[in-house]
C-alpha cells in the first residue's frame, strides 16, 4: 500500500465508530455478549439502510450504492 487516502479512510471509520458508540453502545445496557452482538447488528443495519448520510446527499448508503450499481449496469 502506498498510503494514499489513508487520512480520509480513517476519518470515515472514526466517524462510524463514534456514531456506533454514542447512538448504540453508551445508551443501551446489554445483558450479555449475545445481546451486544444483536444490538450491534441492528445498529449497523439501521446505519446502512435507514439513516441518511450528509456526505451522500441525505441518502442512505443502501439506496445510494444501489443507484450507482444500476447506473453502471445500464
CHARMM internal coordinates of N, CA and C (Angstrom, degrees):
IC EDIT
DIST 1 N 1 CA 1.4515
DIST 1 CA 1 C 1.5224
ANGL 1 N 1 CA 1 C 108.29
DIST 1 C 2 N 1.3190
ANGL 1 CA 1 C 2 N 115.03
DIHE 1 N 1 CA 1 C 2 N 140.16
DIST 2 N 2 CA 1.4534
ANGL 1 C 2 N 2 CA 119.12
DIHE 1 CA 1 C 2 N 2 CA -179.84
DIST 2 CA 2 C 1.5267
ANGL 2 N 2 CA 2 C 112.62
DIHE 1 C 2 N 2 CA 2 C -93.52
DIST 2 C 3 N 1.3018
ANGL 2 CA 2 C 3 N 118.28
DIHE 2 N 2 CA 2 C 3 N -5.14
DIST 3 N 3 CA 1.4545
ANGL 2 C 3 N 3 CA 121.22
DIHE 2 CA 2 C 3 N 3 CA 176.30
DIST 3 CA 3 C 1.5171
ANGL 3 N 3 CA 3 C 114.37
DIHE 2 C 3 N 3 CA 3 C 88.94
DIST 3 C 4 N 1.3281
ANGL 3 CA 3 C 4 N 118.20
DIHE 3 N 3 CA 3 C 4 N -0.91
DIST 4 N 4 CA 1.4686
ANGL 3 C 4 N 4 CA 119.43
DIHE 3 CA 3 C 4 N 4 CA -179.93
DIST 4 CA 4 C 1.5252
ANGL 4 N 4 CA 4 C 109.89
DIHE 3 C 4 N 4 CA 4 C -67.49
DIST 4 C 5 N 1.3129
ANGL 4 CA 4 C 5 N 115.80
DIHE 4 N 4 CA 4 C 5 N 136.57
DIST 5 N 5 CA 1.4537
ANGL 4 C 5 N 5 CA 121.43
DIHE 4 CA 4 C 5 N 5 CA 176.35
DIST 5 CA 5 C 1.5167
ANGL 5 N 5 CA 5 C 115.09
DIHE 4 C 5 N 5 CA 5 C 80.63
DIST 5 C 6 N 1.2964
ANGL 5 CA 5 C 6 N 117.70
DIHE 5 N 5 CA 5 C 6 N 1.89
DIST 6 N 6 CA 1.4636
ANGL 5 C 6 N 6 CA 119.87
DIHE 5 CA 5 C 6 N 6 CA -175.65
DIST 6 CA 6 C 1.5248
ANGL 6 N 6 CA 6 C 112.56
DIHE 5 C 6 N 6 CA 6 C -63.72
DIST 6 C 7 N 1.3152
ANGL 6 CA 6 C 7 N 118.47
DIHE 6 N 6 CA 6 C 7 N -39.04
DIST 7 N 7 CA 1.4685
ANGL 6 C 7 N 7 CA 120.49
DIHE 6 CA 6 C 7 N 7 CA 179.72
DIST 7 CA 7 C 1.5252
ANGL 7 N 7 CA 7 C 110.15
DIHE 6 C 7 N 7 CA 7 C -63.42
DIST 7 C 8 N 1.3043
ANGL 7 CA 7 C 8 N 116.76
DIHE 7 N 7 CA 7 C 8 N -42.04
DIST 8 N 8 CA 1.4651
ANGL 7 C 8 N 8 CA 120.66
DIHE 7 CA 7 C 8 N 8 CA 178.59
DIST 8 CA 8 C 1.5191
ANGL 8 N 8 CA 8 C 110.42
DIHE 7 C 8 N 8 CA 8 C -65.61
DIST 8 C 9 N 1.3163
ANGL 8 CA 8 C 9 N 117.02
DIHE 8 N 8 CA 8 C 9 N -44.47
DIST 9 N 9 CA 1.4627
ANGL 8 C 9 N 9 CA 120.61
DIHE 8 CA 8 C 9 N 9 CA 178.99
DIST 9 CA 9 C 1.5212
ANGL 9 N 9 CA 9 C 110.60
DIHE 8 C 9 N 9 CA 9 C -60.46
DIST 9 C 10 N 1.3248
ANGL 9 CA 9 C 10 N 117.22
DIHE 9 N 9 CA 9 C 10 N -43.56
DIST 10 N 10 CA 1.4588
ANGL 9 C 10 N 10 CA 121.12
DIHE 9 CA 9 C 10 N 10 CA -180.00
DIST 10 CA 10 C 1.5178
ANGL 10 N 10 CA 10 C 111.33
DIHE 9 C 10 N 10 CA 10 C -63.50
DIST 10 C 11 N 1.3060
ANGL 10 CA 10 C 11 N 118.82
DIHE 10 N 10 CA 10 C 11 N -40.11
DIST 11 N 11 CA 1.4608
ANGL 10 C 11 N 11 CA 120.27
DIHE 10 CA 10 C 11 N 11 CA -178.52
DIST 11 CA 11 C 1.5197
ANGL 11 N 11 CA 11 C 111.10
DIHE 10 C 11 N 11 CA 11 C -66.77
DIST 11 C 12 N 1.3162
ANGL 11 CA 11 C 12 N 116.98
DIHE 11 N 11 CA 11 C 12 N -37.89
DIST 12 N 12 CA 1.4762
ANGL 11 C 12 N 12 CA 119.59
DIHE 11 CA 11 C 12 N 12 CA 177.74
DIST 12 CA 12 C 1.5163
ANGL 12 N 12 CA 12 C 110.83
DIHE 11 C 12 N 12 CA 12 C -66.14
DIST 12 C 13 N 1.3127
ANGL 12 CA 12 C 13 N 115.78
DIHE 12 N 12 CA 12 C 13 N -43.80
DIST 13 N 13 CA 1.4618
ANGL 12 C 13 N 13 CA 120.28
DIHE 12 CA 12 C 13 N 13 CA 179.36
DIST 13 CA 13 C 1.5181
ANGL 13 N 13 CA 13 C 110.72
DIHE 12 C 13 N 13 CA 13 C -64.27
DIST 13 C 14 N 1.3237
ANGL 13 CA 13 C 14 N 117.15
DIHE 13 N 13 CA 13 C 14 N -44.89
DIST 14 N 14 CA 1.4564
ANGL 13 C 14 N 14 CA 120.45
DIHE 13 CA 13 C 14 N 14 CA 179.09
DIST 14 CA 14 C 1.5203
ANGL 14 N 14 CA 14 C 111.46
DIHE 13 C 14 N 14 CA 14 C -63.67
DIST 14 C 15 N 1.3217
ANGL 14 CA 14 C 15 N 117.74
DIHE 14 N 14 CA 14 C 15 N -37.98
DIST 15 N 15 CA 1.4629
ANGL 14 C 15 N 15 CA 121.31
DIHE 14 CA 14 C 15 N 15 CA 178.40
DIST 15 CA 15 C 1.5297
ANGL 15 N 15 CA 15 C 110.28
DIHE 14 C 15 N 15 CA 15 C -63.56
DIST 15 C 16 N 1.3456
ANGL 15 CA 15 C 16 N 116.14
DIHE 15 N 15 CA 15 C 16 N -43.34
DIST 16 N 16 CA 1.4694
ANGL 15 C 16 N 16 CA 119.59
DIHE 15 CA 15 C 16 N 16 CA 179.23
DIST 16 CA 16 C 1.5261
ANGL 16 N 16 CA 16 C 110.37
DIHE 15 C 16 N 16 CA 16 C -62.27
DIST 16 C 17 N 1.3354
ANGL 16 CA 16 C 17 N 117.88
DIHE 16 N 16 CA 16 C 17 N -49.13
DIST 17 N 17 CA 1.4533
ANGL 16 C 17 N 17 CA 120.15
DIHE 16 CA 16 C 17 N 17 CA -176.99
DIST 17 CA 17 C 1.5309
ANGL 17 N 17 CA 17 C 111.97
DIHE 16 C 17 N 17 CA 17 C -67.43
DIST 17 C 18 N 1.3260
ANGL 17 CA 17 C 18 N 118.15
DIHE 17 N 17 CA 17 C 18 N -32.88
DIST 18 N 18 CA 1.4692
ANGL 17 C 18 N 18 CA 120.25
DIHE 17 CA 17 C 18 N 18 CA 175.31
DIST 18 CA 18 C 1.5296
ANGL 18 N 18 CA 18 C 109.12
DIHE 17 C 18 N 18 CA 18 C -63.28
DIST 18 C 19 N 1.3289
ANGL 18 CA 18 C 19 N 116.46
DIHE 18 N 18 CA 18 C 19 N -45.31
DIST 19 N 19 CA 1.4519
ANGL 18 C 19 N 19 CA 120.61
DIHE 18 CA 18 C 19 N 19 CA 178.43
DIST 19 CA 19 C 1.5266
ANGL 19 N 19 CA 19 C 110.99
DIHE 18 C 19 N 19 CA 19 C -62.69
DIST 19 C 20 N 1.3151
ANGL 19 CA 19 C 20 N 116.83
DIHE 19 N 19 CA 19 C 20 N -43.70
DIST 20 N 20 CA 1.4673
ANGL 19 C 20 N 20 CA 121.73
DIHE 19 CA 19 C 20 N 20 CA 179.00
DIST 20 CA 20 C 1.5305
ANGL 20 N 20 CA 20 C 110.74
DIHE 19 C 20 N 20 CA 20 C -58.99
DIST 20 C 21 N 1.3160
ANGL 20 CA 20 C 21 N 116.94
DIHE 20 N 20 CA 20 C 21 N -45.70
DIST 21 N 21 CA 1.4616
ANGL 20 C 21 N 21 CA 120.16
DIHE 20 CA 20 C 21 N 21 CA -178.44
DIST 21 CA 21 C 1.5237
ANGL 21 N 21 CA 21 C 111.76
DIHE 20 C 21 N 21 CA 21 C -65.01
DIST 21 C 22 N 1.3406
ANGL 21 CA 21 C 22 N 117.05
DIHE 21 N 21 CA 21 C 22 N -49.05
DIST 22 N 22 CA 1.4578
ANGL 21 C 22 N 22 CA 120.11
DIHE 21 CA 21 C 22 N 22 CA -173.23
DIST 22 CA 22 C 1.5240
ANGL 22 N 22 CA 22 C 113.41
DIHE 21 C 22 N 22 CA 22 C -77.76
DIST 22 C 23 N 1.3168
ANGL 22 CA 22 C 23 N 117.83
DIHE 22 N 22 CA 22 C 23 N -30.08
DIST 23 N 23 CA 1.4671
ANGL 22 C 23 N 23 CA 120.40
DIHE 22 CA 22 C 23 N 23 CA -176.35
DIST 23 CA 23 C 1.5251
ANGL 23 N 23 CA 23 C 113.40
DIHE 22 C 23 N 23 CA 23 C -96.38
DIST 23 C 24 N 1.3235
ANGL 23 CA 23 C 24 N 117.48
DIHE 23 N 23 CA 23 C 24 N -14.33
DIST 24 N 24 CA 1.4611
ANGL 23 C 24 N 24 CA 119.52
DIHE 23 CA 23 C 24 N 24 CA -177.09
DIST 24 CA 24 C 1.5268
ANGL 24 N 24 CA 24 C 112.45
DIHE 23 C 24 N 24 CA 24 C -127.33
DIST 24 C 25 N 1.3017
ANGL 24 CA 24 C 25 N 117.00
DIHE 24 N 24 CA 24 C 25 N -60.54
DIST 25 N 25 CA 1.4614
ANGL 24 C 25 N 25 CA 120.67
DIHE 24 CA 24 C 25 N 25 CA -169.75
DIST 25 CA 25 C 1.5218
ANGL 25 N 25 CA 25 C 112.11
DIHE 24 C 25 N 25 CA 25 C -70.18
DIST 25 C 26 N 1.3302
ANGL 25 CA 25 C 26 N 117.64
DIHE 25 N 25 CA 25 C 26 N -49.68
DIST 26 N 26 CA 1.4667
ANGL 25 C 26 N 26 CA 120.45
DIHE 25 CA 25 C 26 N 26 CA -174.25
DIST 26 CA 26 C 1.5257
ANGL 26 N 26 CA 26 C 113.67
DIHE 25 C 26 N 26 CA 26 C -69.55
DIST 26 C 27 N 1.3276
ANGL 26 CA 26 C 27 N 118.24
DIHE 26 N 26 CA 26 C 27 N -27.37
DIST 27 N 27 CA 1.4650
ANGL 26 C 27 N 27 CA 119.26
DIHE 26 CA 26 C 27 N 27 CA -175.13
DIST 27 CA 27 C 1.5328
ANGL 27 N 27 CA 27 C 113.65
DIHE 26 C 27 N 27 CA 27 C -95.86
DIST 27 C 28 N 1.3279
ANGL 27 CA 27 C 28 N 117.23
DIHE 27 N 27 CA 27 C 28 N -6.55
DIST 28 N 28 CA 1.4609
ANGL 27 C 28 N 28 CA 120.77
DIHE 27 CA 27 C 28 N 28 CA 179.08
DIST 28 CA 28 C 1.5165
ANGL 28 N 28 CA 28 C 110.02
DIHE 27 C 28 N 28 CA 28 C -114.79
DIST 28 C 29 N 1.3067
ANGL 28 CA 28 C 29 N 114.66
DIHE 28 N 28 CA 28 C 29 N 147.22
DIST 29 N 29 CA 1.4623
ANGL 28 C 29 N 29 CA 120.22
DIHE 28 CA 28 C 29 N 29 CA 175.65
DIST 29 CA 29 C 1.5257
ANGL 29 N 29 CA 29 C 107.51
DIHE 28 C 29 N 29 CA 29 C -108.56
DIST 29 C 30 N 1.3145
ANGL 29 CA 29 C 30 N 116.43
DIHE 29 N 29 CA 29 C 30 N 108.19
DIST 30 N 30 CA 1.4548
ANGL 29 C 30 N 30 CA 121.54
DIHE 29 CA 29 C 30 N 30 CA -176.48
DIST 30 CA 30 C 1.5235
ANGL 30 N 30 CA 30 C 109.75
DIHE 29 C 30 N 30 CA 30 C -90.47
DIST 30 C 31 N 1.3170
ANGL 30 CA 30 C 31 N 115.94
DIHE 30 N 30 CA 30 C 31 N 134.53
DIST 31 N 31 CA 1.4626
ANGL 30 C 31 N 31 CA 122.16
DIHE 30 CA 30 C 31 N 31 CA -176.41
DIST 31 CA 31 C 1.5264
ANGL 31 N 31 CA 31 C 112.77
DIHE 30 C 31 N 31 CA 31 C -70.67
DIST 31 C 32 N 1.3256
ANGL 31 CA 31 C 32 N 116.52
DIHE 31 N 31 CA 31 C 32 N -39.60
DIST 32 N 32 CA 1.4603
ANGL 31 C 32 N 32 CA 120.88
DIHE 31 CA 31 C 32 N 32 CA -175.66
DIST 32 CA 32 C 1.5321
ANGL 32 N 32 CA 32 C 108.99
DIHE 31 C 32 N 32 CA 32 C -155.19
DIST 32 C 33 N 1.3216
ANGL 32 CA 32 C 33 N 118.17
DIHE 32 N 32 CA 32 C 33 N 174.78
DIST 33 N 33 CA 1.4702
ANGL 32 C 33 N 33 CA 120.27
DIHE 32 CA 32 C 33 N 33 CA -178.72
DIST 33 CA 33 C 1.5284
ANGL 33 N 33 CA 33 C 113.53
DIHE 32 C 33 N 33 CA 33 C -59.24
DIST 33 C 34 N 1.3131
ANGL 33 CA 33 C 34 N 117.48
DIHE 33 N 33 CA 33 C 34 N -33.60
DIST 34 N 34 CA 1.4721
ANGL 33 C 34 N 34 CA 120.41
DIHE 33 CA 33 C 34 N 34 CA 178.74
DIST 34 CA 34 C 1.5282
ANGL 34 N 34 CA 34 C 110.69
DIHE 33 C 34 N 34 CA 34 C -63.31
DIST 34 C 35 N 1.3246
ANGL 34 CA 34 C 35 N 117.00
DIHE 34 N 34 CA 34 C 35 N -43.92
DIST 35 N 35 CA 1.4657
ANGL 34 C 35 N 35 CA 121.30
DIHE 34 CA 34 C 35 N 35 CA 178.22
DIST 35 CA 35 C 1.5264
ANGL 35 N 35 CA 35 C 110.59
DIHE 34 C 35 N 35 CA 35 C -64.54
DIST 35 C 36 N 1.3179
ANGL 35 CA 35 C 36 N 116.85
DIHE 35 N 35 CA 35 C 36 N -37.94
DIST 36 N 36 CA 1.4671
ANGL 35 C 36 N 36 CA 120.59
DIHE 35 CA 35 C 36 N 36 CA 176.69
DIST 36 CA 36 C 1.5192
ANGL 36 N 36 CA 36 C 111.03
DIHE 35 C 36 N 36 CA 36 C -62.49
DIST 36 C 37 N 1.3369
ANGL 36 CA 36 C 37 N 117.25
DIHE 36 N 36 CA 36 C 37 N -46.15
DIST 37 N 37 CA 1.4707
ANGL 36 C 37 N 37 CA 120.50
DIHE 36 CA 36 C 37 N 37 CA 178.85
DIST 37 CA 37 C 1.5277
ANGL 37 N 37 CA 37 C 111.52
DIHE 36 C 37 N 37 CA 37 C -60.62
DIST 37 C 38 N 1.3296
ANGL 37 CA 37 C 38 N 117.07
DIHE 37 N 37 CA 37 C 38 N -41.80
DIST 38 N 38 CA 1.4699
ANGL 37 C 38 N 38 CA 120.33
DIHE 37 CA 37 C 38 N 38 CA 178.34
DIST 38 CA 38 C 1.5261
ANGL 38 N 38 CA 38 C 110.81
DIHE 37 C 38 N 38 CA 38 C -65.05
DIST 38 C 39 N 1.3200
ANGL 38 CA 38 C 39 N 116.72
DIHE 38 N 38 CA 38 C 39 N -41.22
DIST 39 N 39 CA 1.4630
ANGL 38 C 39 N 39 CA 120.45
DIHE 38 CA 38 C 39 N 39 CA 178.09
DIST 39 CA 39 C 1.5164
ANGL 39 N 39 CA 39 C 111.70
DIHE 38 C 39 N 39 CA 39 C -63.98
DIST 39 C 40 N 1.3164
ANGL 39 CA 39 C 40 N 117.07
DIHE 39 N 39 CA 39 C 40 N -42.00
DIST 40 N 40 CA 1.4696
ANGL 39 C 40 N 40 CA 120.71
DIHE 39 CA 39 C 40 N 40 CA 177.39
DIST 40 CA 40 C 1.5207
ANGL 40 N 40 CA 40 C 111.22
DIHE 39 C 40 N 40 CA 40 C -63.96
DIST 40 C 41 N 1.3190
ANGL 40 CA 40 C 41 N 117.02
DIHE 40 N 40 CA 40 C 41 N -42.01
DIST 41 N 41 CA 1.4690
ANGL 40 C 41 N 41 CA 120.61
DIHE 40 CA 40 C 41 N 41 CA 179.19
DIST 41 CA 41 C 1.5278
ANGL 41 N 41 CA 41 C 110.74
DIHE 40 C 41 N 41 CA 41 C -62.40
DIST 41 C 42 N 1.3351
ANGL 41 CA 41 C 42 N 116.63
DIHE 41 N 41 CA 41 C 42 N -42.49
DIST 42 N 42 CA 1.4785
ANGL 41 C 42 N 42 CA 119.94
DIHE 41 CA 41 C 42 N 42 CA 177.93
DIST 42 CA 42 C 1.5199
ANGL 42 N 42 CA 42 C 110.91
DIHE 41 C 42 N 42 CA 42 C -62.74
DIST 42 C 43 N 1.3455
ANGL 42 CA 42 C 43 N 116.58
DIHE 42 N 42 CA 42 C 43 N -42.32
DIST 43 N 43 CA 1.4594
ANGL 42 C 43 N 43 CA 118.97
DIHE 42 CA 42 C 43 N 43 CA -178.96
DIST 43 CA 43 C 1.5224
ANGL 43 N 43 CA 43 C 111.83
DIHE 42 C 43 N 43 CA 43 C -66.68
DIST 43 C 44 N 1.3199
ANGL 43 CA 43 C 44 N 118.14
DIHE 43 N 43 CA 43 C 44 N -41.62
DIST 44 N 44 CA 1.4618
ANGL 43 C 44 N 44 CA 121.03
DIHE 43 CA 43 C 44 N 44 CA 179.46
DIST 44 CA 44 C 1.5248
ANGL 44 N 44 CA 44 C 110.01
DIHE 43 C 44 N 44 CA 44 C -63.84
DIST 44 C 45 N 1.3236
ANGL 44 CA 44 C 45 N 117.30
DIHE 44 N 44 CA 44 C 45 N -40.07
DIST 45 N 45 CA 1.4651
ANGL 44 C 45 N 45 CA 120.01
DIHE 44 CA 44 C 45 N 45 CA 176.59
DIST 45 CA 45 C 1.5269
ANGL 45 N 45 CA 45 C 110.06
DIHE 44 C 45 N 45 CA 45 C -63.37
DIST 45 C 46 N 1.3227
ANGL 45 CA 45 C 46 N 117.80
DIHE 45 N 45 CA 45 C 46 N -45.26
DIST 46 N 46 CA 1.4630
ANGL 45 C 46 N 46 CA 121.67
DIHE 45 CA 45 C 46 N 46 CA 176.92
DIST 46 CA 46 C 1.5289
ANGL 46 N 46 CA 46 C 110.64
DIHE 45 C 46 N 46 CA 46 C -59.45
DIST 46 C 47 N 1.3143
ANGL 46 CA 46 C 47 N 116.99
DIHE 46 N 46 CA 46 C 47 N -45.49
DIST 47 N 47 CA 1.4648
ANGL 46 C 47 N 47 CA 122.99
DIHE 46 CA 46 C 47 N 47 CA -177.89
DIST 47 CA 47 C 1.5275
ANGL 47 N 47 CA 47 C 110.90
DIHE 46 C 47 N 47 CA 47 C -60.01
DIST 47 C 48 N 1.3166
ANGL 47 CA 47 C 48 N 117.11
DIHE 47 N 47 CA 47 C 48 N -39.66
DIST 48 N 48 CA 1.4595
ANGL 47 C 48 N 48 CA 120.91
DIHE 47 CA 47 C 48 N 48 CA -176.75
DIST 48 CA 48 C 1.5236
ANGL 48 N 48 CA 48 C 114.33
DIHE 47 C 48 N 48 CA 48 C -86.59
DIST 48 C 49 N 1.3324
ANGL 48 CA 48 C 49 N 118.26
DIHE 48 N 48 CA 48 C 49 N -28.93
DIST 49 N 49 CA 1.4606
ANGL 48 C 49 N 49 CA 120.30
DIHE 48 CA 48 C 49 N 49 CA -171.17
DIST 49 CA 49 C 1.5189
ANGL 49 N 49 CA 49 C 115.23
DIHE 48 C 49 N 49 CA 49 C -111.79
DIST 49 C 50 N 1.3202
ANGL 49 CA 49 C 50 N 118.81
DIHE 49 N 49 CA 49 C 50 N -19.50
DIST 50 N 50 CA 1.4637
ANGL 49 C 50 N 50 CA 119.88
DIHE 49 CA 49 C 50 N 50 CA -175.03
DIST 50 CA 50 C 1.5246
ANGL 50 N 50 CA 50 C 114.48
DIHE 49 C 50 N 50 CA 50 C -124.12
DIST 50 C 51 N 1.3137
ANGL 50 CA 50 C 51 N 117.51
DIHE 50 N 50 CA 50 C 51 N -33.35
DIST 51 N 51 CA 1.4642
ANGL 50 C 51 N 51 CA 121.86
DIHE 50 CA 50 C 51 N 51 CA -173.42
DIST 51 CA 51 C 1.5215
ANGL 51 N 51 CA 51 C 110.56
DIHE 50 C 51 N 51 CA 51 C -79.96
DIST 51 C 52 N 1.3356
ANGL 51 CA 51 C 52 N 118.32
DIHE 51 N 51 CA 51 C 52 N 121.07
DIST 52 N 52 CA 1.4665
ANGL 51 C 52 N 52 CA 119.95
DIHE 51 CA 51 C 52 N 52 CA 177.05
DIST 52 CA 52 C 1.5271
ANGL 52 N 52 CA 52 C 111.21
DIHE 51 C 52 N 52 CA 52 C -70.94
DIST 52 C 53 N 1.3187
ANGL 52 CA 52 C 53 N 115.79
DIHE 52 N 52 CA 52 C 53 N 144.08
DIST 53 N 53 CA 1.4596
ANGL 52 C 53 N 53 CA 121.62
DIHE 52 CA 52 C 53 N 53 CA -178.91
DIST 53 CA 53 C 1.5231
ANGL 53 N 53 CA 53 C 109.38
DIHE 52 C 53 N 53 CA 53 C -115.83
DIST 53 C 54 N 1.3035
ANGL 53 CA 53 C 54 N 116.20
DIHE 53 N 53 CA 53 C 54 N 127.65
DIST 54 N 54 CA 1.4576
ANGL 53 C 54 N 54 CA 121.68
DIHE 53 CA 53 C 54 N 54 CA -178.65
DIST 54 CA 54 C 1.5259
ANGL 54 N 54 CA 54 C 110.99
DIHE 53 C 54 N 54 CA 54 C -59.77
DIST 54 C 55 N 1.3188
ANGL 54 CA 54 C 55 N 117.54
DIHE 54 N 54 CA 54 C 55 N -39.16
DIST 55 N 55 CA 1.4663
ANGL 54 C 55 N 55 CA 120.96
DIHE 54 CA 54 C 55 N 55 CA -177.47
DIST 55 CA 55 C 1.5304
ANGL 55 N 55 CA 55 C 112.24
DIHE 54 C 55 N 55 CA 55 C -68.80
DIST 55 C 56 N 1.3269
ANGL 55 CA 55 C 56 N 118.07
DIHE 55 N 55 CA 55 C 56 N -14.97
DIST 56 N 56 CA 1.4687
ANGL 55 C 56 N 56 CA 122.12
DIHE 55 CA 55 C 56 N 56 CA 179.15
DIST 56 CA 56 C 1.5249
ANGL 56 N 56 CA 56 C 111.14
DIHE 55 C 56 N 56 CA 56 C -107.87
DIST 56 C 57 N 1.3093
ANGL 56 CA 56 C 57 N 117.12
DIHE 56 N 56 CA 56 C 57 N 22.65
DIST 57 N 57 CA 1.4643
ANGL 56 C 57 N 57 CA 120.82
DIHE 56 CA 56 C 57 N 57 CA 179.79
DIST 57 CA 57 C 1.5119
ANGL 57 N 57 CA 57 C 112.70
DIHE 56 C 57 N 57 CA 57 C 68.70
DIST 57 C 58 N 1.3358
ANGL 57 CA 57 C 58 N 116.73
DIHE 57 N 57 CA 57 C 58 N 39.00
DIST 58 N 58 CA 1.4703
ANGL 57 C 58 N 58 CA 124.74
DIHE 57 CA 57 C 58 N 58 CA 179.86
DIST 58 CA 58 C 1.5279
ANGL 58 N 58 CA 58 C 112.75
DIHE 57 C 58 N 58 CA 58 C 63.90
DIST 58 C 59 N 1.3223
ANGL 58 CA 58 C 59 N 117.50
DIHE 58 N 58 CA 58 C 59 N 22.84
DIST 59 N 59 CA 1.4612
ANGL 58 C 59 N 59 CA 121.72
DIHE 58 CA 58 C 59 N 59 CA 174.34
DIST 59 CA 59 C 1.5220
ANGL 59 N 59 CA 59 C 108.73
DIHE 58 C 59 N 59 CA 59 C -98.72
DIST 59 C 60 N 1.3088
ANGL 59 CA 59 C 60 N 115.52
DIHE 59 N 59 CA 59 C 60 N 157.82
DIST 60 N 60 CA 1.4587
ANGL 59 C 60 N 60 CA 120.59
DIHE 59 CA 59 C 60 N 60 CA 173.76
DIST 60 CA 60 C 1.5239
ANGL 60 N 60 CA 60 C 108.00
DIHE 59 C 60 N 60 CA 60 C -81.50
DIST 60 C 61 N 1.3228
ANGL 60 CA 60 C 61 N 118.28
DIHE 60 N 60 CA 60 C 61 N 147.48
DIST 61 N 61 CA 1.4627
ANGL 60 C 61 N 61 CA 119.70
DIHE 60 CA 60 C 61 N 61 CA -178.96
DIST 61 CA 61 C 1.5273
ANGL 61 N 61 CA 61 C 113.48
DIHE 60 C 61 N 61 CA 61 C -55.28
DIST 61 C 62 N 1.3105
ANGL 61 CA 61 C 62 N 117.77
DIHE 61 N 61 CA 61 C 62 N -40.18
DIST 62 N 62 CA 1.4660
ANGL 61 C 62 N 62 CA 119.96
DIHE 61 CA 61 C 62 N 62 CA -179.41
DIST 62 CA 62 C 1.5328
ANGL 62 N 62 CA 62 C 110.73
DIHE 61 C 62 N 62 CA 62 C -61.73
DIST 62 C 63 N 1.3237
ANGL 62 CA 62 C 63 N 117.88
DIHE 62 N 62 CA 62 C 63 N -42.98
DIST 63 N 63 CA 1.4682
ANGL 62 C 63 N 63 CA 121.79
DIHE 62 CA 62 C 63 N 63 CA 178.65
DIST 63 CA 63 C 1.5234
ANGL 63 N 63 CA 63 C 110.54
DIHE 62 C 63 N 63 CA 63 C -68.09
DIST 63 C 64 N 1.3180
ANGL 63 CA 63 C 64 N 116.32
DIHE 63 N 63 CA 63 C 64 N -44.65
DIST 64 N 64 CA 1.4533
ANGL 63 C 64 N 64 CA 121.53
DIHE 63 CA 63 C 64 N 64 CA -176.68
DIST 64 CA 64 C 1.5229
ANGL 64 N 64 CA 64 C 111.39
DIHE 63 C 64 N 64 CA 64 C -61.34
DIST 64 C 65 N 1.3231
ANGL 64 CA 64 C 65 N 116.48
DIHE 64 N 64 CA 64 C 65 N -49.44
DIST 65 N 65 CA 1.4569
ANGL 64 C 65 N 65 CA 119.44
DIHE 64 CA 64 C 65 N 65 CA -176.85
DIST 65 CA 65 C 1.5201
ANGL 65 N 65 CA 65 C 112.27
DIHE 64 C 65 N 65 CA 65 C -75.61
DIST 65 C 66 N 1.3231
ANGL 65 CA 65 C 66 N 118.51
DIHE 65 N 65 CA 65 C 66 N -27.73
DIST 66 N 66 CA 1.4689
ANGL 65 C 66 N 66 CA 120.39
DIHE 65 CA 65 C 66 N 66 CA 174.33
DIST 66 CA 66 C 1.5263
ANGL 66 N 66 CA 66 C 109.58
DIHE 65 C 66 N 66 CA 66 C -64.43
DIST 66 C 67 N 1.3277
ANGL 66 CA 66 C 67 N 116.41
DIHE 66 N 66 CA 66 C 67 N -39.10
DIST 67 N 67 CA 1.4638
ANGL 66 C 67 N 67 CA 120.89
DIHE 66 CA 66 C 67 N 67 CA 177.80
DIST 67 CA 67 C 1.5306
ANGL 67 N 67 CA 67 C 110.36
DIHE 66 C 67 N 67 CA 67 C -63.90
DIST 67 C 68 N 1.3152
ANGL 67 CA 67 C 68 N 117.26
DIHE 67 N 67 CA 67 C 68 N -42.29
DIST 68 N 68 CA 1.4690
ANGL 67 C 68 N 68 CA 120.93
DIHE 67 CA 67 C 68 N 68 CA 179.59
DIST 68 CA 68 C 1.5186
ANGL 68 N 68 CA 68 C 110.81
DIHE 67 C 68 N 68 CA 68 C -63.89
DIST 68 C 69 N 1.3267
ANGL 68 CA 68 C 69 N 117.28
DIHE 68 N 68 CA 68 C 69 N -42.57
DIST 69 N 69 CA 1.4636
ANGL 68 C 69 N 69 CA 120.28
DIHE 68 CA 68 C 69 N 69 CA 179.45
DIST 69 CA 69 C 1.5192
ANGL 69 N 69 CA 69 C 110.66
DIHE 68 C 69 N 69 CA 69 C -63.03
DIST 69 C 70 N 1.3197
ANGL 69 CA 69 C 70 N 117.53
DIHE 69 N 69 CA 69 C 70 N -41.41
DIST 70 N 70 CA 1.4624
ANGL 69 C 70 N 70 CA 120.85
DIHE 69 CA 69 C 70 N 70 CA 177.45
DIST 70 CA 70 C 1.5271
ANGL 70 N 70 CA 70 C 111.42
DIHE 69 C 70 N 70 CA 70 C -63.05
DIST 70 C 71 N 1.3231
ANGL 70 CA 70 C 71 N 115.68
DIHE 70 N 70 CA 70 C 71 N -40.72
DIST 71 N 71 CA 1.4772
ANGL 70 C 71 N 71 CA 120.55
DIHE 70 CA 70 C 71 N 71 CA 179.18
DIST 71 CA 71 C 1.5150
ANGL 71 N 71 CA 71 C 110.78
DIHE 70 C 71 N 71 CA 71 C -64.15
DIST 71 C 72 N 1.3093
ANGL 71 CA 71 C 72 N 117.48
DIHE 71 N 71 CA 71 C 72 N -43.08
DIST 72 N 72 CA 1.4652
ANGL 71 C 72 N 72 CA 121.39
DIHE 71 CA 71 C 72 N 72 CA -179.96
DIST 72 CA 72 C 1.5290
ANGL 72 N 72 CA 72 C 110.68
DIHE 71 C 72 N 72 CA 72 C -67.83
DIST 72 C 73 N 1.3269
ANGL 72 CA 72 C 73 N 116.53
DIHE 72 N 72 CA 72 C 73 N -39.07
DIST 73 N 73 CA 1.4666
ANGL 72 C 73 N 73 CA 120.64
DIHE 72 CA 72 C 73 N 73 CA -177.49
DIST 73 CA 73 C 1.5249
ANGL 73 N 73 CA 73 C 111.97
DIHE 72 C 73 N 73 CA 73 C -70.72
DIST 73 C 74 N 1.3167
ANGL 73 CA 73 C 74 N 117.30
DIHE 73 N 73 CA 73 C 74 N -22.43
DIST 74 N 74 CA 1.4737
ANGL 73 C 74 N 74 CA 120.65
DIHE 73 CA 73 C 74 N 74 CA -176.92
DIST 74 CA 74 C 1.5053
ANGL 74 N 74 CA 74 C 112.80
DIHE 73 C 74 N 74 CA 74 C -75.28
END
COOR INIT
IC SEED 1 N 1 CA 1 C
IC BUILD
